[in-house]
Amino acid sequence: MTEEIPGLPVLLFIAQRAVESRVVAAVQAAGHTELTLALGRVAARIGPAGTRLTELAEQAQVAKQTVTAAVDRLERLGYVERVPDPTDARARLVRLAPLGEQVVAIARVEEAAVLAEWTRHLGARRMAQLCDILRSLREIADPYGP
C-alpha cells in the first residue's frame, strides 16, 4: 500500500496549524491560560486602529453572533476594548487593550522562533522563496489585503 501524498491545501493547513499550536502554547505558558485557539483567531484579525465586529466575522468566516461572543469574552478578560468608530458615530470598533498588546508581543516572539526553525530546516534561500511565493499568492487569495 502506498502512502497518499497530501494536496497543497492540506499541506498549507498543516503548516498553519503548527504555527497556531505553538503560538497558543507560548501564550498559555506565559500565564494567559484562558486564551484559546478560537479566541486567538478572532483577536488576530483585529487591525491596528481597531476593527468592526461585522468585519471580524467576515474575515473569520463565522456568524456575527460567534464573533460577538468571542469579543465579549476577550473584553471581560481585559484583552480587547470597544471604542467609538471615528468615521461613524453609530458604530464601534474592537481594538486590542494593553493586555492584548502584551499577548501579541508573546505571539510575535514565538512566530519568530518558528520562522527561525523553518529557515534552519529549509535553508535561507528556500525559506525566502516560500515567503515570496506566499506573498504573491496573497495578491489573489486575500480579499482583505495586506
N, C-alpha and C positions, 0 to 999 in steps of 0.2 A: 504494500500500500504506500503510495507517495503522499507526502505532506503537501497540502494545498497552500500555495503562497497567497497571503492576504493581498487584496487590492489596495490601491492608493488611499481611498477613503479610510479604510481600516488602519493602514499604517500611520496616516495623519492623526487619527483618533488615538492610537496607542501613544504616540509622542506627546500629544496634548494631555492625555490622561496622566502620563508620567510626570509632567511638569506640575499639573494641578495637584496631584497627590503629594509631591514634595513640598510645594508651597503651603498647602493646608497643614501638613505635618509640622513644618517650621513655625507657622503662625501659632498653632496649638502648643507646640513645645515652648514657645515664648510666653505662654500663660493665657492665651486667648482661646481657651478650650471650648467656649460656646460658639465659636465661628465654625460653620460647616461649609462644605463644598458648595452647597446650594446658595447660602448667603454670600459666599465669596464670588460666585458667578454673577450675582446681581451687583454687588459692590464694585466689581472690576469694570463695570460698564458706566460708572459714574464719571463724567467728564470733569476736567479741572475747574470749570466755572459752575458746575452743577448740571443736573440732567432732570428733565421732567419724567414723572412716573410712566407716562404713555410711551416715551422714547425708550426707557429701560425695559418695559415689557416687550416692545417691538424688537429691540436688539437681542434680548434674551429668548425671544420666541416663546413666550409664555403669556398667560392671561394677565390682564392688569391687576386682577384680584390677587394673583400669586405674588406679583412684584410688590403690591401694596402690603401684603402680609410680611414679606421679607424686609421691606424698608421699615415697617412698624417695629419689627424685632430689632433690626440694626439700630434704629433710633433709641429704643428703650435701653439697649446695651451701651449707647454712647458713641457708636462708630460713625453715624451719619446725622445730619440735621436737615430739616426742611426750612427753606428760606424763600422770601418773595422773589418771583422772577422779574428782573428789572425791565424786561421787554414786554411784560403783560401782567398788569396788576392783579388779574384774576387767577393767575397760575402760580404754582410754587415749584421750586427746584429742590432736588435732593443733592446734597453735597457732603463730602467727607468732613467729619468733625476732626479735631486734633487727634483723638484716639485712633480714628480711621487712618489718618495720615501716618501714624506710627506703625500700623499694621502694613500699610503699603511699603514702608521702608523695609520691614522684615521680609515681605514678599520679594522685593527687588533684590535683596541680598541672596535669597535662595535661588531666584531666577538666574542670577549671575553665576552661582555655583553650578547650576545645571548646565548653563552655556559653556562654562569652562570645562566641565567633564565631557560634554559632547564634542567640544573642539579638540580635546586630547584624543578622543576616540576616532573622530573623523579626520583630524588634521585641519590646520587653519585654512588651507585652500578650499577643501571640500565644504567646510562649515560656511565659509564666505559665499560659496556658490549656492549652498542651500538657502541661506538668508536672502541672497539676491533673487533667487527663483521665487521664493515665497512672497517677497515684496512685490515682484512683478505680477504674481497671481492675485495679490490683493487688489490690484488695479481693476480687475474684472470680477472679483469674487466678494468684495466688501462694499455693500451698499451704504455703509455708514462712514466710509472714508477714513483717512488716517487720523 
